[in-house]
Amino acid sequence: MVRLALRRKGFHMFFMDIWRVCVAPTHPLAGYLYDPNLPTTGPFEVPYVDLYTMKQLDNGDWDMQELDG
């Protein structure tokens, strides 16, 4: 459900040890973010955001997923 909603807004959601999101070429602002005159990038050369699970504890603190590595 989240993956489809992000795709409709022009983002790619993918799993590589953790869920991640990056801007897709179909994003409305992609033309300002990508230069078509530059060569295709290699692995891990495109900006992306890691998605972590968070939940609020009874005492108000937050418990956040940590990436093992």
C-alpha positions as CSV (number, residue, x, y, z in Angstrom):
1,M,0.0,0.0,0.0
2,V,2.7,2.5,0.9
3,R,4.9,1.3,-2.0
4,L,2.1,2.0,-4.5
5,A,1.3,5.4,-2.9
6,L,5.0,6.4,-3.2
7,R,5.1,5.2,-6.8
8,R,2.1,7.3,-7.7
9,K,3.9,10.3,-6.3
10,G,7.1,9.6,-8.3
11,F,9.2,7.6,-5.8
12,H,10.7,4.2,-5.9
13,M,10.6,2.1,-2.7
14,F,13.0,-0.8,-2.6
15,F,14.4,-3.3,-0.1
16,M,18.2,-3.6,0.3
17,D,18.8,-4.7,3.9
18,I,16.3,-2.1,4.9
19,W,13.4,-0.3,3.1
20,R,14.7,2.7,1.1
21,V,13.1,5.4,-1.1
22,C,14.6,7.4,-4.0
23,V,13.2,9.8,-6.5
24,A,12.0,8.1,-9.7
25,P,12.4,9.6,-13.2
26,T,8.6,10.0,-13.2
27,H,8.7,12.5,-10.3
28,P,7.3,15.9,-11.3
29,L,10.7,17.5,-10.2
30,A,12.9,14.9,-11.7
31,G,13.9,17.1,-14.6
32,Y,15.4,19.5,-12.1
33,L,17.2,16.8,-10.1
34,Y,18.7,14.8,-12.9
35,D,20.9,16.0,-15.8
36,P,20.2,13.9,-18.9
37,N,23.6,14.9,-20.3
38,L,25.5,13.0,-17.6
39,P,26.2,9.3,-17.7
40,T,24.1,6.8,-15.8
41,T,25.3,6.5,-12.2
42,G,26.7,3.4,-10.6
43,P,25.3,1.5,-7.6
44,F,24.7,3.6,-4.5
45,E,25.4,6.9,-6.4
46,V,21.8,8.0,-6.3
47,P,20.5,9.8,-3.2
48,Y,18.0,7.7,-1.2
49,V,16.4,7.7,2.2
50,D,16.4,4.8,4.6
51,L,13.1,4.0,6.3
52,Y,13.2,2.9,9.9
53,T,10.4,1.5,12.0
54,M,9.6,3.8,15.0
55,K,7.1,3.4,17.8
56,Q,6.4,5.6,20.8
57,L,6.9,4.0,24.2
58,D,4.5,4.5,27.2
59,N,7.0,6.9,28.8
60,G,7.1,9.1,25.7
61,D,10.5,8.0,24.4
62,W,10.8,6.5,20.9
63,D,12.0,3.0,20.0
64,M,13.7,3.0,16.6
65,Q,14.8,0.1,14.4
66,E,18.6,-0.1,14.0
67,L,20.4,-1.3,11.0
68,D,22.9,-4.1,11.8
69,G,26.1,-3.5,10.0
